[in-house]
């Protein structure tokens, strides 16, 4: 079931088109990653959906509402660089946010503790001043304010790009939990994050959606298979021999490993192992891995 539809959405500035005739739909209770390089138009799209920018053309239709209706009561939004009043405590900030979302004081008080539990802010931390929070804790609080009013959809703009590894892991784990309750649309240029938590992808390049769909579908459509090989020495010698295989489409050496891309994994594997046995190759590593989302994205944008 679709929760949101975007039709022919564009945003023009005087000398630039930031978003160009974009169309996509979002399913309910899924995590969708809007991925693309910096400057691709990700933030512009999210700000339009959040009601902070007006599109030049096109419509946004939310579940059961007229096109371009005000959908802010049904969404939560966290910008890439959230700003907090550092002198406030986390509880004061969440009470403030709840009442801005037109919850009563009693409703906000009840929801605040529920949301604190949901995002993993401890009872001790709830009454600490925000300026003492780590980056990961601030992101948790930012997500808490975005869901205080129980939205149907959560919009996150680059939610982990500025965090250290621990904070990043905490927020990604939280997103995994939240997608069981609501639709999540988040932007990122870190493809590993998209691959880890998202169910569907929107690939954005120069303001255009160049590909979209479920992760499994896109993997099947674009990914080739790679074999990683390690030798005691002279990787270039073995690379030349493997490049002669007709099914090998590409090879390169990186971090003392020979990476081989093939259109026929079974045939290439058999040939490599047979050569290694017959010629006594000093093979130290042999592993088969699927091409990454980065490989797929580069293939799509370079078409």
C-alpha positions as CSV (number, residue, x, y, z in Angstrom):
1,X,0.0,0.0,0.0
2,X,1.4,3.4,-1.0
3,X,1.6,6.2,1.5
4,X,2.9,9.0,-0.7
5,X,3.1,9.7,-4.5
6,X,5.3,12.3,-6.1
7,X,4.3,13.3,-9.7
8,X,6.4,15.4,-12.1
9,X,8.1,17.3,-9.3
10,X,10.6,20.0,-10.3
11,X,12.3,22.9,-8.5
12,X,14.0,25.6,-10.5
13,X,16.2,28.5,-9.3
14,X,17.4,31.3,-11.5
15,X,20.4,29.6,-13.0
16,X,19.9,26.0,-11.8
17,X,17.3,23.2,-11.8
18,X,17.8,21.4,-8.5
19,X,15.0,18.8,-9.1
20,X,13.9,17.8,-12.6
21,X,10.5,16.1,-13.2
22,X,10.9,13.6,-10.4
23,X,8.3,10.8,-10.0
24,X,8.2,8.1,-7.3
25,X,5.9,6.5,-4.7
26,X,6.6,5.3,-1.2
27,X,5.2,2.1,0.3
28,X,3.8,2.0,3.9
29,X,6.1,0.8,6.8
30,X,9.2,0.5,4.7
31,X,12.6,2.2,4.9
32,X,13.5,4.0,1.6
33,X,16.9,5.5,0.9
34,X,17.2,8.5,-1.3
35,X,20.8,8.2,-2.4
36,X,23.1,10.3,-4.5
37,X,26.2,12.4,-4.4
38,X,26.3,15.8,-2.7
39,X,24.4,18.4,-4.8
40,X,22.2,15.8,-6.5
41,X,19.0,17.4,-5.1
42,X,18.3,15.1,-2.1
43,X,17.8,17.9,0.5
44,X,15.6,19.9,-1.9
45,X,13.2,16.9,-2.4
46,X,13.0,16.3,1.3
47,X,12.4,20.0,2.1
48,X,9.6,20.0,-0.5
49,X,8.0,16.9,1.1
50,X,8.3,18.5,4.6
51,X,6.5,21.6,3.4
52,X,9.6,23.9,3.8
53,X,9.9,24.6,0.0
54,X,7.3,25.0,-2.7
55,X,7.9,23.1,-5.9
56,X,8.1,24.9,-9.2
57,X,6.0,22.2,-10.8
58,X,4.4,18.9,-9.8
59,X,2.3,17.4,-7.0
60,X,2.8,15.5,-3.7
61,X,-0.1,13.3,-2.7
62,X,-0.3,11.8,0.7
63,X,-2.5,8.9,1.7
64,X,-6.2,10.0,1.5
65,X,-5.4,13.7,1.0
66,X,-5.8,16.0,-1.9
67,X,-2.7,16.7,-4.0
68,X,-0.3,19.3,-2.4
69,X,-2.4,19.3,0.8
70,X,-0.6,20.2,4.0
71,X,0.9,16.9,5.2
72,X,2.9,18.2,8.1
73,X,0.6,16.7,10.7
74,X,1.3,13.3,9.3
75,X,5.1,13.5,9.0
76,X,8.1,13.9,11.2
77,X,11.2,15.7,9.9
78,X,14.8,15.9,11.0
79,X,17.1,18.2,9.0
80,X,20.7,17.4,8.3
81,X,22.0,19.9,10.8
82,X,19.4,20.1,13.6
83,X,19.6,23.0,16.0
84,X,18.9,22.7,19.7
85,X,18.6,25.1,22.6
86,X,21.6,23.9,24.6
87,X,20.3,25.4,27.8
88,X,17.2,23.2,27.7
89,X,17.0,19.7,29.1
90,X,16.0,16.9,26.7
91,X,12.6,16.7,28.5
92,X,12.0,20.4,28.2
93,X,12.9,20.3,24.5
94,X,10.5,17.4,23.8
95,X,7.7,19.0,25.8
96,X,8.2,22.1,23.7
97,X,8.2,20.1,20.4
98,X,5.1,18.2,21.4
99,X,3.1,21.3,22.1
100,X,4.3,22.8,18.8
101,X,2.8,19.8,17.2
102,X,-0.5,20.7,18.8
103,X,-0.5,18.0,21.5
104,X,-1.9,19.0,24.8
105,X,0.4,19.2,27.8
106,X,-0.9,16.0,29.3
107,X,-0.6,14.2,25.9
108,X,3.0,15.5,25.5
109,X,4.0,14.4,29.0
110,X,2.8,10.9,28.3
111,X,4.3,10.7,24.8
112,X,7.6,12.1,25.9
113,X,8.4,9.2,28.2
114,X,7.2,6.7,25.5
115,X,9.4,8.3,22.9
116,X,12.4,8.6,25.2
117,X,12.1,4.8,25.7
118,X,11.7,4.3,22.0
119,X,14.8,6.1,21.0
120,X,16.9,4.9,23.9
121,X,17.5,8.1,25.9
122,X,18.0,6.9,29.5
123,X,16.0,8.3,32.5
124,X,19.1,10.0,33.8
125,X,19.8,11.7,30.5
126,X,16.3,13.1,30.1
127,X,16.9,15.9,32.6
128,X,20.4,16.8,31.4
129,X,21.1,19.9,29.4
130,X,21.3,19.2,25.7
131,X,24.7,21.0,25.4
132,X,26.2,18.0,27.3
133,X,24.9,15.5,24.8
134,X,27.1,13.6,22.3
135,X,26.4,13.8,18.6
136,X,24.6,10.5,18.7
137,X,22.5,11.5,21.6
138,X,21.5,14.7,19.8
139,X,20.4,12.7,16.8
140,X,18.4,10.4,19.1
141,X,16.7,13.5,20.5
142,X,16.2,14.9,17.0
143,X,14.4,11.8,16.0
144,X,12.4,11.9,19.3
145,X,11.0,15.3,18.4
146,X,10.2,14.1,14.9
147,X,8.0,11.3,16.2
148,X,6.5,12.9,19.3
149,X,3.2,13.3,17.4
150,X,3.1,9.7,16.1
151,X,3.6,10.5,12.4
152,X,2.9,8.0,9.6
153,X,6.1,8.9,7.8
154,X,9.5,10.0,9.1
155,X,11.8,12.1,6.9
156,X,15.6,12.1,7.8
157,X,18.1,14.2,5.9
158,X,21.6,12.6,6.1
159,X,20.9,11.3,9.7
160,X,24.3,9.7,10.3
161,X,26.8,11.6,8.0
162,X,28.3,13.7,10.8
163,X,28.4,11.0,13.5
164,X,31.3,9.0,14.8
165,X,31.1,5.2,14.3
166,X,29.4,4.5,17.6
167,X,26.8,7.2,17.1
168,X,26.2,6.1,13.5
169,X,25.6,2.5,14.7
170,X,23.2,3.7,17.3
171,X,21.1,5.7,14.9
172,X,21.1,3.0,12.2
173,X,19.9,0.4,14.8
174,X,17.1,2.9,15.9
175,X,16.0,3.3,12.2
176,X,15.7,-0.5,11.9
177,X,13.3,-0.5,14.9
178,X,11.3,2.5,13.7
179,X,10.6,1.2,10.3
180,X,8.4,-1.5,11.9
181,X,6.0,1.3,12.8
182,X,6.2,3.9,10.1
183,X,7.5,4.7,6.7
184,X,11.0,6.1,6.7
185,X,12.5,8.2,3.9
186,X,16.1,9.2,4.5
187,X,18.8,10.7,2.3
188,X,22.4,9.7,2.3
189,X,25.5,9.7,0.1
190,X,27.0,6.9,2.2
191,X,26.0,3.9,0.2
192,X,26.8,1.3,2.9
193,X,24.2,2.9,5.2
194,X,21.5,2.6,2.4
195,X,22.5,-1.0,1.8
196,X,22.3,-1.9,5.4
197,X,18.9,-0.5,6.5
198,X,16.8,0.3,3.5
199,X,14.1,-1.9,1.8
200,X,13.9,0.2,-1.3
201,X,16.1,2.7,-3.1
202,X,15.7,6.0,-5.0
203,X,18.9,6.7,-7.0
204,X,19.2,10.5,-7.7
205,X,21.7,12.0,-10.1
206,X,21.7,15.7,-11.2
207,X,18.2,16.2,-10.0
208,X,16.8,13.1,-11.8
209,X,15.6,9.8,-10.4
210,X,17.8,7.5,-12.5
211,X,16.6,4.2,-10.9
212,X,14.2,3.0,-8.2
213,X,12.9,-0.1,-6.7
214,X,13.3,-2.8,-4.1
215,X,16.9,-3.7,-3.1
216,X,16.6,-7.3,-4.3
217,X,15.2,-6.2,-7.7
218,X,18.0,-3.7,-8.3
219,X,20.7,-6.2,-7.2
220,X,19.3,-8.7,-9.7
221,X,19.1,-6.1,-12.5
222,X,22.5,-4.5,-12.2
223,X,24.9,-6.5,-10.1
224,X,27.6,-8.8,-11.5
225,X,29.6,-11.1,-9.3
226,X,33.1,-10.6,-8.1
227,X,35.9,-13.0,-7.0
228,X,38.6,-11.8,-4.8
229,X,42.0,-13.5,-5.0
230,X,45.2,-13.2,-3.0
231,X,48.6,-14.5,-4.0
232,X,52.0,-14.6,-2.3
233,X,53.4,-12.3,-4.9
234,X,53.2,-11.0,-8.6
235,X,49.5,-10.3,-8.7
236,X,50.0,-8.6,-12.1
237,X,51.1,-12.0,-13.6
238,X,47.9,-13.8,-12.5
239,X,45.8,-10.8,-13.5
240,X,47.0,-11.0,-17.1
241,X,46.1,-14.7,-17.3
242,X,42.6,-14.2,-15.8
243,X,41.9,-11.3,-18.1
244,X,42.2,-13.8,-21.0
245,X,39.0,-15.6,-19.8
246,X,36.1,-14.5,-22.1
247,X,33.7,-14.2,-19.2
248,X,35.9,-11.9,-17.2
249,X,34.7,-8.3,-17.8
250,X,37.0,-6.4,-15.5
251,X,39.9,-6.9,-13.0
252,X,41.9,-4.6,-10.8
253,X,44.3,-4.8,-7.9
254,X,43.4,-3.2,-4.6
255,X,44.9,-3.7,-1.1
256,X,47.0,-6.7,-2.2
257,X,43.9,-8.5,-3.6
258,X,43.0,-9.2,-7.2
259,X,39.4,-8.3,-7.8
260,X,37.8,-10.1,-10.8
261,X,34.4,-9.3,-12.2
262,X,32.7,-12.0,-14.3
263,X,29.5,-12.7,-16.1
264,X,29.6,-16.5,-15.3
265,X,30.7,-17.1,-11.7
266,X,30.6,-20.9,-11.9
267,X,32.7,-21.1,-15.0
268,X,35.3,-18.5,-13.7
269,X,35.5,-20.3,-10.4
270,X,36.1,-23.6,-12.0
271,X,38.8,-22.2,-14.3
272,X,40.6,-20.5,-11.5
273,X,40.7,-23.5,-9.3
274,X,41.8,-25.8,-12.1
275,X,44.6,-23.4,-13.1
276,X,45.7,-23.0,-9.5
277,X,45.9,-26.8,-9.1
278,X,47.6,-27.5,-12.4
279,X,50.1,-24.7,-12.2
280,X,50.6,-24.8,-8.4
281,X,49.6,-21.1,-8.0
282,X,50.5,-19.7,-4.6
283,X,46.9,-18.8,-3.9
284,X,46.3,-17.4,-0.3
285,X,42.8,-16.0,-0.6
286,X,39.8,-17.1,-2.6
287,X,36.4,-15.5,-1.9
288,X,33.2,-14.8,-3.8
289,X,31.4,-11.6,-3.1
290,X,28.5,-9.7,-4.6
291,X,29.1,-6.3,-6.2
292,X,28.3,-3.5,-3.8
293,X,25.7,-0.9,-4.0
294,X,28.4,1.5,-5.0
295,X,29.3,-0.6,-8.0
296,X,25.6,-0.6,-9.0
297,X,25.2,3.1,-8.5
298,X,28.3,3.9,-10.6
299,X,27.0,1.7,-13.4
300,X,23.6,3.4,-13.4
301,X,24.9,7.0,-13.4
302,X,27.4,6.2,-16.1
303,X,24.9,4.7,-18.5
